[in-house]
């Protein structure tokens, strides 16, 4: 029984092991597939972000152009309003002048009619009673001088009547001519006023159109900004997913065999205590410095996920890569980033260009390797 139980246990264990043996590779394959899909999704989202950013830039340019056009139309409207105000004032002035002329003309016509009536009455009276009156006038004279005087009075009265009629006639004709001249000016000003009003209406319509364009562009900008925010949130989620998948793959692989970040390999400063070139005191140097030319390509020492690409006062432009298993590599003093946070990189991929940013006395690569947050000597790990 014991031997049979022992063999049964061995067989069961073998079956159990055979059942679970393929799980690790299958799990790794699943993770790789998920990682590849997540990276494709991330790349697609980043492309969408670029498209939306370009669209935002285009909308911003259009909005600036629309604002310029709106300001021009506003200035044009100010000028149109000013022109209309001037013409309206002139039109009202001429209209008032025409009313005055028409009143004076009406008065002149009334006086002309009155004078004509007086003259007509006098002429009719002379025609009807002229001979008797004249004889009475002449023979009623007491002397020749009185006769002559009375004759001159009759002639003078007739002459004065004719002069008054001619004077009123001339005044009436002058006022009629002035009326025609003022009416002509009023007609021309009315035409100019109508033209100015039409122009003002056209400019106001143009302004409304420009304002509508500006509002539409502003609405478009808000919509694109909201869309970009959504893509950025999705991109962040995918970045975190990619980082988690890469960390899981690295954890399962359990392999960390880094290569130098630059070649040829020229070490200018080792890990350990040293005289600090900037502070001028003995300080711990937590990394290894590799000589590099300005702009020389810096490579990832091992596969992983980029955790950080940002500026640090001491490290300058800093790249940090998570290799899983609590291991990270730090690349300091770069002049340019070639990767972004959340990007999965393979060993040897370009991640930056060497420089001398931060606390640095010349272009080089400062490399640190952190294990569970503790700095380690990079040369204990690098295979060179």
C-alpha positions in Angstrom: 0.0 0.0 0.0 2.8 2.4 0.9 4.6 1.6 -2.4 1.4 1.9 -4.3 0.6 5.2 -2.6 4.1 6.4 -3.3 3.8 5.7 -7.0 0.4 7.2 -7.1 1.8 10.4 -5.5 4.7 10.5 -8.0 2.4 10.0 -10.9 0.0 12.7 -9.6 2.9 15.1 -9.1 4.2 14.4 -12.6 0.8 15.0 -14.0 0.5 18.2 -12.0 3.9 19.4 -13.1 3.1 18.5 -16.7 -0.2 20.4 -16.4 1.5 23.6 -15.0 4.7 23.5 -17.0 3.4 25.2 -20.1 1.5 27.9 -18.0 4.6 30.1 -17.6 5.4 30.3 -21.4 1.8 30.7 -22.2 1.4 33.4 -19.7 4.5 35.2 -21.1 3.1 34.8 -24.6 -0.2 36.3 -23.5 1.6 39.2 -21.8 3.7 39.8 -25.0 0.6 39.8 -27.1 -1.1 42.2 -24.7 2.0 44.3 -24.7 2.2 44.5 -28.5 -1.5 45.4 -28.7 -1.1 48.0 -25.9 1.9 49.5 -27.7 0.0 49.6 -31.0 -2.9 51.3 -29.2 -0.6 53.7 -27.6 1.1 54.5 -30.9 -2.4 55.1 -32.5 -3.5 57.3 -29.6 -0.2 59.3 -29.8 -0.8 59.8 -33.5 -4.3 61.0 -32.8 -2.9 63.4 -30.2 -0.5 64.8 -32.8 -3.4 65.2 -35.3 -5.6 66.9 -32.7 -2.6 69.2 -31.7 -2.1 70.1 -35.3 -5.8 70.8 -35.7 -5.7 73.0 -32.6 -2.7 74.9 -34.0 -4.6 75.3 -37.3 -7.7 76.5 -35.4 -5.6 78.9 -33.4 -4.1 80.3 -36.6 -7.6 80.7 -38.1 -8.9 82.3 -34.9 -6.0 84.8 -34.9 -6.7 85.6 -38.6 -10.4 85.9 -37.9 -9.7 88.3 -35.0 -7.6 90.4 -37.3 -10.3 90.5 -39.9 -12.9 91.4 -37.2 -10.8 94.3 -36.0 -10.5 95.5 -39.5 -14.3 95.3 -40.0 -14.8 97.1 -36.7 -12.5 99.9 -37.9 -14.4 99.9 -41.2 -17.7 100.1 -39.3 -16.5 103.1 -37.2 -15.6 104.9 -40.4 -18.9 104.0 -42.0 -20.8 105.3 -38.9 -18.8 108.5 -39.0 -19.5 109.0 -42.7 -23.2 108.4 -42.2 -23.2 110.9 -39.2 -21.6 113.6 -41.3 -23.9 113.1 -44.3 -27.0 112.9 -42.0 -26.0 116.1 -40.3 -25.5 117.8 -43.7 -28.9 116.4 -44.9 -30.7 117.7 -41.9 -29.1 121.1 -42.3 -30.1 121.3 -45.9 -33.6 120.0 -45.1 -33.9 122.8 -42.5 -32.5 125.3 -45.0 -35.1 124.1 -47.6 -37.9 124.6 -45.1 -36.7 128.2 -44.5 -36.5 128.9 -48.2 -39.9 127.4 -48.8 -41.3 129.6 -46.0 -39.7 132.7 -47.4 -40.9 131.8 -50.9 -44.4 131.3 -49.6 -44.2 134.8 -48.0 -42.8 136.3 -51.2 -45.6 134.7 -53.2 -48.1 136.1 -50.8 -46.6 139.6 -51.1 -46.4 139.2 -54.9 -50.0 138.3 -55.1 -50.9 141.3 -52.8 -48.8 143.7 -54.8 -50.3 142.4 -58.1 -53.7 142.8 -56.6 -53.0 146.4 -55.6 -51.5 147.2 -59.0 -54.4 145.6 -60.7 -56.9 147.5 -58.7 -55.1 150.8 -59.5 -54.9 150.0 -63.2 -58.5 149.0 -63.3 -59.5 152.2 -61.5 -57.4 154.3 -63.9 -59.0 152.6 -66.8 -62.5 152.9 -65.5 -62.2 156.4 -64.0 -59.0 157.7 -65.5 -60.4 160.5 -67.7 -62.7 162.0 -65.1 -60.2 161.7 -62.4 -57.5 163.2 -64.5 -59.6 166.1 -65.6 -60.7 166.6 -62.0 -57.1 166.4 -61.0 -55.9 168.7 -63.7 -58.7 171.3 -63.7 -58.8 171.2 -60.0 -55.4 172.6 -59.8 -55.2 176.2 -58.5 -52.1 176.9 -60.5 -49.9 175.6 -63.3 -47.4 174.5 -60.7 -50.1 172.6 -58.9 -51.1 171.1 -62.2 -47.6 169.9 -62.9 -47.2 168.6 -59.3 -50.4 166.6 -59.5 -49.4 165.1 -62.9 -46.0 164.0 -61.5 -47.7 162.4 -58.5 -49.9 160.3 -60.8 -46.8 159.2 -62.8 -44.8 158.5 -59.6 -47.6 156.3 -58.1 -47.8 154.3 -61.3 -44.0 153.9 -61.4 -43.7 152.9 -57.8 -46.4 150.3 -58.2 -44.6 148.8 -61.2 -41.2 148.8 -59.3 -42.8 147.1 -56.3 -44.3 144.4 -58.5 -40.9 144.0 -60.3 -39.1 143.8 -57.0 -41.4 141.2 -55.6 -41.3 139.3 -58.9 -37.5 139.3 -58.8 -37.5 138.2 -55.1 -39.9 135.4 -55.9 -37.8 134.2 -58.9 -34.7 134.3 -56.7 -36.3 132.3 -54.0 -37.7 129.8 -56.6 -34.1 129.4 -58.0 -32.8 128.9 -54.5 -35.5 126.4 -53.8 -34.5 124.4 -56.8 -30.8 124.6 -55.8 -31.5 123.5 -52.2 -33.9 120.7 -53.4 -31.1 119.5 -55.7 -28.6 119.5 -52.8 -31.2 117.7 -50.6 -31.8 115.1 -53.4 -28.0 114.5 -53.7 -27.5 114.2 -50.0 -30.5 111.9 -49.7 -28.8 109.6 -52.3 -25.5 109.8 -50.4 -27.3 109.1 -47.1 -29.0 106.1 -48.6 -25.6 104.9 -50.0 -24.0 105.4 -46.6 -26.8 103.6 -44.8 -26.5 100.7 -47.3 -22.7 100.6 -46.7 -23.2 100.7 -43.0 -25.7 97.8 -43.2 -23.2 95.8 -45.4 -20.4 96.4 -42.9 -22.6 95.4 -39.9 -23.5 92.2 -41.8 -19.9 91.6 -42.4 -19.1 92.1 -38.7 -21.9 89.7 -37.7 -20.4 87.1 -40.1 -16.9 87.6 -38.7 -18.3 87.3 -35.1 -20.0 84.1 -36.1 -16.7 82.7 -37.6 -14.9 83.6 -34.3 -17.6 81.9 -32.2 -17.4 78.8 -34.4 -13.7 78.7 -34.2 -13.9 79.1 -30.4 -16.4 76.2 -30.2 -14.1 74.1 -32.4 -11.2 74.9 -30.2 -13.0 73.8 -27.0 -14.2 70.6 -28.7 -10.6 69.8 -29.9 -9.2 70.6 -26.4 -11.7 68.3 -24.8 -10.8 65.6 -27.4 -7.1 66.1 -26.7 -7.8 65.8 -22.9 -9.6 62.5 -23.5 -6.7 61.2 -25.7 -4.2 62.2 -23.0 -6.2 60.3 -20.3 -6.3 57.3 -22.6 -2.7 57.6 -23.4 -1.8 57.7 -19.7 -3.8 54.6 -19.1 -2.1 52.8 -22.0 1.3 54.0 -20.8 0.7 52.6 -17.4 -0.6 49.4 -18.9 2.5 49.0 -21.1 4.8 49.7 -18.1 3.0 47.1 -16.0 3.2 44.5 -18.8 6.9 45.1 -19.4 7.6 45.0 -15.7 5.7 41.7 -15.5 7.7 40.3 -18.5 11.0 41.4 -16.9 9.9 39.9 -13.6 9.2 36.6 -15.2 12.4 36.6 -17.2 14.5 37.5 -14.2 17.4 38.6 -16.5 19.4 41.8 -16.2 22.5 41.9 -18.4 23.1 45.6 -19.3 25.4 46.9 -22.0 27.3 50.2 -21.9 25.2 53.3 -22.7 27.8 54.6 -25.2 30.7 53.4 -27.2 33.7 53.5 -27.2 33.8 52.8 -23.5 35.9 55.5 -21.8 35.2 55.9 -18.1 36.0 59.3 -16.8 34.7 58.9 -13.2 34.0 55.8 -11.2 31.3 54.9 -8.6 32.4 55.8 -5.0 33.9 58.7 -3.0 35.6 61.4 -5.1 36.5 65.1 -5.1 33.4 66.8 -6.4 34.3 69.1 -9.4 31.6 71.6 -8.6 31.1 71.6 -4.9 34.9 71.3 -4.2 34.5 68.7 -1.4 34.7 64.9 -0.9 31.4 63.5 -2.0 29.9 60.1 -2.9 29.6 59.6 -6.6 26.6 57.3 -7.1 27.2 56.5 -10.7 29.7 55.9 -13.4 30.6 58.6 -15.9 31.2 57.6 -19.6 32.9 60.0 -21.9 30.7 61.2 -24.8 30.7 63.9 -27.5 27.9 66.5 -27.4 24.9 65.0 -29.2 26.3 61.4 -29.2 23.5 58.8 -29.1 22.8 57.3 -25.6 21.5 53.8 -25.6 19.3 51.8 -23.2 21.5 49.5 -21.2 18.6 46.9 -21.0 15.0 46.5 -22.1 12.4 48.2 -20.0 9.8 51.0 -19.8 10.7 54.7 -19.7 9.5 56.0 -16.3 10.7 59.6 -16.6 12.0 62.1 -19.1 12.3 65.5 -17.4 14.7 68.2 -16.3 16.4 68.0 -12.9 18.5 70.8 -11.5 21.4 68.4 -10.7 21.0 65.7 -13.3 19.9 68.0 -16.1 17.8 66.2 -18.7 17.2 62.9 -17.0 15.9 59.6 -18.4 14.9 56.8 -16.1 14.1 53.3 -17.3 12.4 50.6 -15.3 13.8 47.2 -16.0 11.5 45.3 -13.6 12.4 43.4 -10.5 13.1 46.7 -8.7 15.9 47.7 -11.1 16.0 51.1 -12.7 18.7 52.8 -14.8 19.3 56.6 -14.7 20.9 58.6 -17.6 21.8 62.2 -16.7 23.1 65.4 -18.3 21.5 64.7 -21.8 21.1 67.4 -24.4 17.9 65.9 -25.9 15.3 63.2 -25.3 14.6 60.6 -27.9 11.9 58.7 -25.9 8.8 59.5 -24.0 7.4 58.4 -20.7 5.7 55.0 -20.9 7.6 54.0 -24.0 8.8 50.4 -24.0 12.4 50.1 -25.2 14.7 47.3 -26.1 18.3 46.9 -25.1 20.4 49.2 -27.3 17.6 51.5 -28.4 18.4 55.2 -28.7 17.0 57.0 -25.7 18.8 60.4 -25.6 21.7 62.5 -26.9 24.6 63.2 -24.7 25.1 66.7 -23.3 26.2 68.8 -20.3 22.9 69.9 -18.7 22.5 70.3 -14.9 25.6 70.0 -12.7 28.1 69.1 -15.3 31.5 70.4 -16.4 31.4 68.9 -19.9 29.5 66.5 -22.2 29.3 63.0 -20.8 26.8 60.3 -19.7 26.3 59.8 -16.0 24.8 56.3 -15.5 23.3 55.0 -12.2 21.8 51.6 -11.5 19.2 51.5 -8.7 18.2 48.2 -7.1 15.1 48.5 -4.9 15.9 52.2 -4.6 19.6 51.8 -3.7 22.4 53.0 -6.0 24.7 50.2 -7.1 28.0 50.3 -9.0 27.1 50.0 -12.7 30.3 48.2 -13.5 29.2 45.3 -11.3 26.4 44.7 -13.8 27.6 45.9 -17.2 29.0 43.2 -19.5 32.0 44.8 -21.2 
